[in-house]
């Protein structure tokens, strides 16, 4: 169904200038009011009005909550340290940064210890167990890293706890985030 063309209905003359009293001609609504609709109550914007664009909240570092949360996990504990200070005005960004530092920093220390033990122990069976432990922990760390990136994006930067290790990581992450 097509809309009728603008202007007066067929067979009628278009209206001339408004009469001297400033009133619109018969059949036309007053200015600012659409035909066929009741008058707009005071305090409401005119029809077709759109709110101006307001960007999302940004901390002093110029990073919004979602971006800060995602970037806190990108390079593990390294970006966690950076965003702990860059996002210091946003408690959620600080929490994500602290969680990244605690989890990925802890995993880095565990890998250093396993590498050290593998270097000083020269027994084949123990080296095989250390090698297997490093593979399992590498896969676990990779899965947690991907989950952190996806959840930071899908939750819009809101806080979440890491699966499996939340009881170990969360208290220290809260303490670190509140300390900065």
Phi, psi and omega per residue, in radians:
X1 nan 2.250 -3.124
X2 -1.642 2.634 3.058
X3 -1.345 2.541 3.089
X4 -1.181 2.682 3.127
X5 -1.141 2.689 3.141
X6 -1.184 2.735 3.113
X7 1.977 -3.031 -3.104
X8 -1.279 2.775 3.091
X9 -1.040 2.691 -3.138
X10 -0.992 2.444 3.108
X11 1.596 -0.098 3.130
X12 -1.946 2.655 3.119
X13 -1.421 2.493 3.060
X14 -1.133 2.620 -3.113
X15 -1.208 2.621 3.082
X16 -1.533 -2.869 3.090
X17 -1.113 2.682 -3.121
X18 -1.114 2.657 3.117
X19 -1.062 2.953 -3.070
X20 -1.014 -0.537 -3.097
X21 -1.259 -0.105 -3.136
X22 1.414 0.102 3.139
X23 -1.471 2.463 3.095
X24 -1.204 2.736 3.120
X25 -1.093 2.839 3.140
X26 -1.000 2.419 3.063
X27 1.594 -0.121 3.137
X28 -1.969 2.446 -3.139
X29 -1.313 2.815 3.076
X30 -1.127 2.792 -3.139
X31 -0.993 2.454 3.125
X32 1.510 -0.009 -3.139
X33 -2.110 2.397 3.133
X34 -1.488 2.528 3.130
X35 -1.136 2.471 3.076
X36 1.460 0.022 3.140
X37 -2.056 2.614 3.098
X38 -1.186 2.781 3.134
X39 -1.065 2.587 -3.115
X40 -1.285 2.279 3.092
X41 -1.139 2.651 3.139
X42 -1.121 2.563 3.123
X43 1.647 -0.178 3.115
X44 -1.717 2.585 3.129
X45 -1.231 2.751 3.121
X46 -1.143 2.786 -3.141
X47 -1.018 2.474 3.125
X48 1.479 0.010 -3.130
X49 -1.310 2.362 3.074
X50 -2.058 2.480 3.089
X51 -1.156 2.492 3.071
X52 -1.177 2.656 -3.122
X53 -1.178 2.310 3.058
X54 -2.110 2.053 -3.134
X55 -1.153 2.750 3.109
X56 -1.120 2.845 -3.126
X57 -0.985 2.362 3.068
X58 -2.225 2.396 3.111
X59 -1.330 3.136 -3.112
X60 -1.079 -0.449 3.123
X61 -1.346 -0.092 3.118
X62 1.453 0.316 -3.108
X63 -2.037 2.249 3.096
X64 -1.341 2.970 -3.005
X65 -1.049 -0.813 -3.083
X66 -1.135 -0.812 -3.132
X67 -1.137 -0.734 3.113
X68 -1.090 -0.687 3.126
X69 -1.148 -0.777 -3.140
X70 -1.121 -0.830 -3.088
X71 -1.178 -0.373 3.099
X72 -1.122 -0.411 -3.082
X73 -1.825 -0.206 -2.966
X74 -0.973 -0.857 -3.141
X75 -1.965 0.559 3.080
X76 1.186 -2.381 -3.043
X77 -1.200 -0.372 -3.138
X78 -1.132 -0.901 3.113
X79 -1.262 -0.411 3.032
X80 -1.072 -0.776 3.112
X81 -1.102 -0.754 -3.124
X82 -1.084 -0.848 -3.061
X83 -1.386 -0.199 3.004
X84 -1.118 -0.565 -3.135
X85 -1.730 -0.592 3.126
X86 -1.182 -0.715 -3.115
X87 -1.700 0.587 -3.029
X88 -1.171 -0.296 3.124
X89 -1.500 -0.252 -3.110
X90 -1.941 1.994 -3.075
X91 -1.116 -0.518 3.130
X92 -1.252 -0.696 3.092
X93 -1.137 -0.708 3.087
X94 -1.085 -0.689 3.126
X95 -1.103 -0.808 3.131
X96 -1.097 -0.716 3.121
X97 -1.109 -0.766 3.138
X98 -1.154 -0.688 3.113
X99 -1.114 -0.677 3.094
X100 -1.131 -0.751 3.137
X101 -1.103 -0.824 -3.063
X102 -1.157 -0.836 -3.077
X103 -1.274 -0.982 -3.051
X104 -1.261 -0.547 3.022
X105 -1.149 -0.720 3.086
X106 -1.109 -0.716 3.105
X107 -1.158 -0.601 3.083
X108 -1.105 -0.745 3.114
X109 -1.122 -0.720 3.121
X110 -1.078 -0.723 3.118
X111 -1.158 -0.679 3.088
X112 -1.069 -0.761 -3.141
X113 -1.115 -0.768 3.129
X114 -1.115 -0.701 3.094
X115 -1.135 -0.705 3.113
X116 -1.102 -0.815 3.129
X117 -1.101 -0.695 3.119
X118 -1.141 -0.486 3.130
X119 -1.374 -0.556 -3.082
X120 -1.676 -0.362 3.130
X121 -1.678 2.179 -3.082
X122 -2.004 0.692 3.102
X123 -1.857 2.226 -3.030
X124 -0.993 -0.764 -3.089
X125 -1.197 -0.683 -3.139
X126 -1.243 -0.682 3.071
X127 -1.097 -0.636 3.103
X128 -1.148 -0.688 3.098
X129 -1.171 -0.700 3.107
X130 -1.129 -0.745 3.109
X131 -1.068 -0.777 3.118
X132 -1.113 -0.729 3.118
X133 -1.089 -0.701 3.122
X134 -1.136 -0.658 3.120
X135 -1.169 -0.809 -3.141
X136 -1.078 -0.788 3.134
X137 -1.172 -0.581 3.091
X138 -1.127 -0.775 3.117
X139 -1.131 -0.758 3.123
X140 -1.059 -0.787 3.135
X141 -1.107 -0.715 3.110
X142 -1.103 -0.751 3.129
X143 -1.111 -0.786 3.122
X144 -1.097 -0.709 3.133
X145 -1.065 -0.819 3.120
X146 -1.110 -0.731 3.122
X147 -1.090 -0.674 3.112
X148 -1.105 -0.770 3.128
X149 -1.116 -0.788 -3.105
X150 -1.176 -0.786 -3.130
X151 -1.175 -0.643 3.086
X152 -1.067 -0.666 3.130
X153 -1.274 -0.866 -3.040
X154 -1.297 -0.471 3.114
X155 -1.567 0.022 3.103
X156 1.185 0.458 3.122
X157 1.594 0.032 3.117
X158 -1.247 2.771 -3.109
X159 -1.215 2.578 3.005
X160 -2.618 2.775 3.126
X161 -1.774 2.546 3.113
X162 -1.240 2.433 3.093
X163 -1.221 2.682 3.070
X164 1.237 -0.811 -3.024
X165 -1.912 0.238 -3.051
X166 -1.085 -0.628 -3.123
X167 -1.182 -0.423 3.098
X168 -1.519 -0.653 -2.983
X169 -1.535 -0.769 -2.974
X170 -1.009 -0.810 -3.127
X171 -1.050 -0.711 -3.133
X172 -1.256 -0.627 3.098
X173 -1.133 -0.758 3.098
X174 -1.064 -0.785 -3.114
X175 -1.113 -0.757 3.126
X176 -1.164 -0.733 -3.139
X177 -1.126 -0.655 -3.130
X178 -1.336 -0.360 -3.097
X179 -1.364 -0.391 -3.084
X180 -1.622 nan nan
